[in-house]
Amino acid sequence: MSEGVRITREAATALLTGIFEARDLPPDEAKLVADGLVWADLMGIESHGLVRVPQYMLRLDRGVVNPRPEMKIIKETPAAVVIDGDHSHGQIALNLAIEKALEKAKQVSIGWVIVGDTTHTGAVGMYTRRVASDGMAALYMGASQPNMAYYGAKAGGVSTSPIAMAVPRANGKVLSLDLSTAIAGIGKLLQHKVSNEPLGEGWALDEEGNPTTDPQKAILPTPLGGPKGSGLSLLFECMTSLIAGSAILEPWIKGENQRHHQSALIAAIDIAQFVDLDEYRDQVEALANVVKTLPKADDVDEILMPGERSDAIFEERVRNGYIVPGKVWEKVVEVAEKYSVPLPAVN
């Protein structure tokens, strides 16, 4: 148990669905949240997988997350929608946002959807990949509380905001980029706190604003690329939260509203309304292939395209199951037993 247990995709999804249903989520919405967390584990993004279960339950217990949200559209134009997420789980709000983005894109070539007042959205590459799988180009950006140091500051000023993009490739594949504006996001720091593995140099600051590699002292992630990462995050707030009418950063920094909530943007572009979709896919594939044939650095076995490493991990884990670290599994078991949710057979 100390090293971990092996679980299948189906077993993990059923377990988490049961846990969230037991905490008053409707079955279909419990499944959306479970799917999102398990998908992250399957893609090798363990910082956004089962390790998040205790945090999700704590937010439900504290009333931070609404288990039965009444989301509504507060603004709509031919190409855009603004949604009030009503403090829903992010996976639920983004499911609606994707539906609206695809609908708008099919009608007028682009769908631009902003969601305000949602909560943790999980591994956001899942959303852009879904849009790209429908033959469209996708963009995602998100905003949250100031949990990352602004460049030059010793205190949180911006969020570890995610940005993701995806486009369709040939043969049903997707070119997918998903990254944080932090060198190492909150989920990554959480993983290291659980495992007590030292952090990389420059990843985080302690409570006094000094650099630290001790995961137990790490309080604030630092921005990727210094001013580039913090600048991106600041602009994401302007393009999401402020347009949705639910500012996050300024009220939080001033101590006026420190309830956890997030904002997001998902955009879909219908490629077929600009160029032939099959030709576009072939051109993306040709571009990927020519880059992969560039001379390799001495310590590199293969030049990878964005998303290829995760795709390989996903295929292997769907086929064989995956290892959940012992400490993570123990926390999930505690939650399941608290709500009398049956545990699956694991190895």
N, C-alpha and C positions, 0 to 999 in steps of 0.2 A: 504493500500500500504506500510505503514511503516514496517509492519511485514513481508510482502512478498506476492507473488502470487503463485498459484498452476498451473503448466503447465504439459502437457503430453510430452512423449518422441517424439511423431510424430510432435507436434506443435513446440517444441524447435528445433528439427532438421531442419524442414522446414524454420523456422525463420533464423537460423544461415546460412543455405545454401543460402538463399536469400541475406543475408548481404554480404557474401563472393563473391557470384556471382556479386553483385553490385560493388564490389571492384576489378573486372576484373579477378577473378579466373574462370577457365573453370568449367562447372556444376559438372562434376564427381569429380574434385579435391576439389571444394567447399564443396561437400557432405562428402568427407573424413575428412576434417578439422572439419566440423560441427559434424559428428558422434563421433569424438574423444573427443570433448569438452562435448557433451551431455553424452557420456558414462561415463566420469569422474563423472559428477553430479549424474548419476544413481547409480554409485558404492559407493556414499558417499564420493568421493574425490573432494569436492567442490572447493578446492584450484586450481584445474586444469580444472574447468568447465566454466560456463558462466561468472564468474568473470574475466576471461582472455580476453574477447572480446575486451574491449577498448585497452588493450595492444597489441593485435594482429593487430588491425586496425592502431594503431600508428606506428607499425613497417612497415606495408605496406605503410603508408603515407610517412614515412621517407626513403623508399627504402631499408630498412634492409632486408625485405622479398621479394623475387621475386614471383609475382603472377602467372607467367607463366614460370616456370623453365625448362631448358633443361638438365635434369639429364643424366649422362653418366657413363658407366662402364670404369674405368681407369686401372683396373687390374683384371685378372680372372685366376684361377687355377681350377683343378677338384673339389676342395672342398671349394674354397673361392672366394669372389668377393669384390672388393673395388669400391664404388660408389661416384662420385662427385655429391653432392646434389644441387649445383647451387643456394644456399640460398633459397631453397624451404621451405614451411611449413614442420615441422617434420613428420606430419601425412602422407604426400604425399610420402616423401622419404622412410619412414619405410614401407609403403605399398609395394613399389618396393623391398625393402630389404627382407621382409618376403617371397615374391614370389620367390626370388632368393635363399634364405636359404632353403626353402622347396624343391625346384627343385634340389639343390645340395645334400641335405640329402637323397632324394629318389634314387639318382644315386650312391653316394659313402658313405652313412651312416651319414655324417655330412655336414652341410652347415654353413659356417662362413662368415658373411657379415658385412663389415665395411662401414659406411657412413660418409663422411666428408662434411663440409660446408653446413649443414642443419641448421634449426632454431628450436625453441621450439618444442619438440616432444610430449608434453602432458603427460597423465597418462600412463606410459610405460607398466604397467601390461596388458594393452589391447593387446599389441603385443605378449608377451609371452603366454598369454591365447589363442590367436589365433593359435599359433604354437602347443600348447598342445592339443587343440581341434582336431588337425589333427593327434593325436596319437604320437606326438614327445615330447621329453624333450626340454625345451627352456631356454636360458640365454640371458639377456640383460644387457648392461652397457652403461652409457653415460658420456659425458664430455661437459663442457661449460666454460664460462668465470669465473674468480676467484671471485665469489660472496659469498664465505664462508671463514671465518678465518682459516688459517692453525694453527694446534695446537701449542700454544706457541707464536703465532704472533698476533698483533693487527690490521693487514690489511688482505685484501682478498688475498689468495694465491692459493686456489683450488676452485673447484665448488661443489655445493650441488648435487653431481652426483647421479643419480638413479641407482639402481641395481634391477633386477627382475628375478625370476626363476619360472618355472611352469612345472608340469608333469600331465599326464592324470590319473584320478581316475576311478573307476567303475561307471556305470550308467550315463555316459556322463559328470561327474563332473571333476573338475580340482583342483589340489593343487597348490596354487598360492601365491608367496611372492613378494611384491613390496615395496621397501623402499628407502629412501634417506640417503646419508652419513651425513646429517645434523640432529640435534635434531628436528628442525622444518625448513622446506624448505622455499624458497622465497614465494611460493604460500600460505603457512600457515601464514607467516608474512603479506602478502597482505590481507588475510581474516581479520586478526586482525586490520590492519590499517583501513579497511572499517568499521568494527563493533566497533572499538576503545576498544576492550576487552584487558585487560592486558595480556602480554605474560607470559609464565612459567619461573621460575627461570633458568638461564643458557642458555636460548634459543638463545640470540642474544647480539651483541655489538652495542654501539652507534658510532657516527662518530669519537670519541676520543679513541675508542677501549676499552671502559669500559662496563661491563655487564649492561643491562637495561631490565626492564619489560614493558617499555612504548612503545607501538607499533608505535607511531609517531616518536620516536627517534631511533628505531631499524634500523640499517644499514646492519650489517653482521650476518648471522646465524652462529652458532658454530657447530663443528663437533660432530657427534654421537660417543660416546665412546672415545672422546678426540683424541689421536694419531691414534686410529684404523680408525675412520671415515676419517680423513684428509689423512692418508696413502692410504686408498682404493681409494680415489678420485684422488690422484696423480698418482697411477698406472693405473687408468682408462684412464687418459690422454695419458699415454704411450702406452696403448693397443688399442686406438681408433684414436685420432687426429694425433698422430705422424706417425702411419702406413698409415693413409690416406693422409699424406703429407700436413696437414693443422693444424699446431700447434696453440693452443689457449692460454694456460696459460703464457708461457714465453713472447711472443710478447705483450700480454695485460699488464702484470706486468711492462714491460719496456716502455709502452706507445707507442709502434710502430703500433699496430693494435688493436683497441678497438671496432671494429664492432661486434655486437652480432652474434655469430654463434655457432653451436654445432656439436658434433660428436657422433656416436653411433655404437654399436656392437650388432647384433642379431645373435644368433647361434641356430641351430636346430639339434637335434640328433634323427635319425630314430631308435626308440627303437626296432622295429620289426626285424631289421637286427642283433640284439644281443640276444634278448629273445622273447618268445611268447608275443605279445602285450596284449592279454586278461589276461594272467597270471600276467603280470606286473601290469596292472590296478587293478587286484584283490589284489595283494600284497600291493600296495599303499593304497588301501581301508582298508585292514586288519591292516596295520600299523597305519593309522589314527584312526581307531576304538579302537585299544588297548591303544593308547595314551589318547584318550578321556575318557577311563574308569579309568585312574589313580585317586588316591584320590585327591579331590579338596581342594584348600585353602578355609579358612572360608568365605571369601568375594567373592567367585567365584560361579556363578550359573551353568556355563557350560564351559568346556575346549574346546576351538575352534581351529580348524586347520587354517593354513594360507589361507586366501581368503574366509572363511565361513561367516564372518560378512558382508563382501562386497556383497557376493552372496545373503544373506537375504535382504539386503538393496535394491539391484538391483531388485529382484523379486517384492518387495513391491512397488517400485517406478515405475516400468514398468506397474504394475497393476493399480495403483492409481494416477499416476502423482507425482510430487514432488514440494516442496516449494523452490522458488528462493527468497532470502532475498530482501527486498524492495530496499535497496541502490544498490544492484547488478542489479536488474531489471531496475531501473531508468537509469543506465548507458547503458544497452543494448537497451532500448527504445530510448535513445538519438542517438545512432549509427543507429538504424533502421530508425528513422525519417530523419536523415541526408541524407540517401541514398534512401528515399522513399520506404522502404520495408514494406509491410503490416504487422501489428501486429496481432498475433493470439488471440483468445478469451482465457482469463485466469480467474481464480476464486480468 
